[in-house]
Amino acid sequence: MNAPRQLPHCGYVAIIGRPNAGKSTLLNRLLGQKISITSRKPQTTRHRILGVKTDSGAQVIYVDTPGLHEAGKHAMNRLMNRAALTALQDVDVVLFVVDELHWSEEERYILGKLQGLKTPVMLVINKVDKLAGRERLLPHIERLSALHDFTAIIPVSARNGANVEAVEAQVKALLPSAPQLFPEDQVTDRSERFIAAELIREKLMRRLGQELPYALTVEIEEYTMKKGVLHVGALVWVERTAQKAIVIGKNGSFLKETGKQARRDMEQMLGHKVFLRLWVKVKKKWSDDERALRHLGYSE
């Protein structure tokens, strides 16, 4: 790795918003590569993930967070909220990501958490490529500008990259002068083992129905390199026997296809040939058991 050096600007940027606002897609777009998994289902992101981008002018350390929501009944909901709110501490900039013209109790709840912060807050209106008529956007921006003293309000499409460079330019302008904190070739604080588990979970979430994704998680049991091949053994935990049958599929077809897709992404992201084995086991109510969640890596 290249040694850290002095840069004009360096700092932390928290990316927050309600579930499914497009925070992880924005992070991946800002970095120019994928480190955070995405799907159309809310609460895909369950962990705080750092994404580091270094160029000649700045090192920006983006903090992707789980979707903030009014605390639910489950322990996982509480832990995800805690992870997101903790990310607001000691950052230099906050990116508050909202979904096109959507503004509801969830956004008001998040805005309430931002009140009183001395940190600059930028409002990023995402998914504007989905708007049928842009004439509704300007009045929406005017309404939101009256709710908080945002440093900037920037409409973007994280999916196709439209106007994302404007977000990056504003962020750099707000960062303090500080020494570089990470080697310039480092892009995340997460291990390859963590990324492998997340890629498997991403494929499951994308392929399953609306309810089941929240009742499953992935634990890596084996992660070893043998003769140039990365051997990965992963457990998919679900909460009920019926869910296990769905994840496995008829004659194992669903699990086999999931493994095929995850293996392909692992090889592309990690740069190794991968041999992947998947198992499915039942652990009742694991998502509402703080001890089990900590064992599975959900403590922050």
Secondary structure by P-SEA (a helix, b strand, c coil): ccccccccccbbbbbbbccccaaaaaaaaaaccccccccccccccccbbbbbbbcccbbbbbbbbcccccccccaaaaaaaaaaaaaaccccbbbbccccccccaaaaaaaaaacccccbbbbbbccccccccccaaaaaaaaaaaaccccbbbbbccccccaaaaaaaaaaaacccccccccccccccccaaaaaaaaaaaaaaacccccccccccccccbbbbcccbbbbbbbbbbccaaaaaaaacccaaaaaaaaaaaaaaaaaaaccccbbbbbbbbbccccccaaaaaaacccc
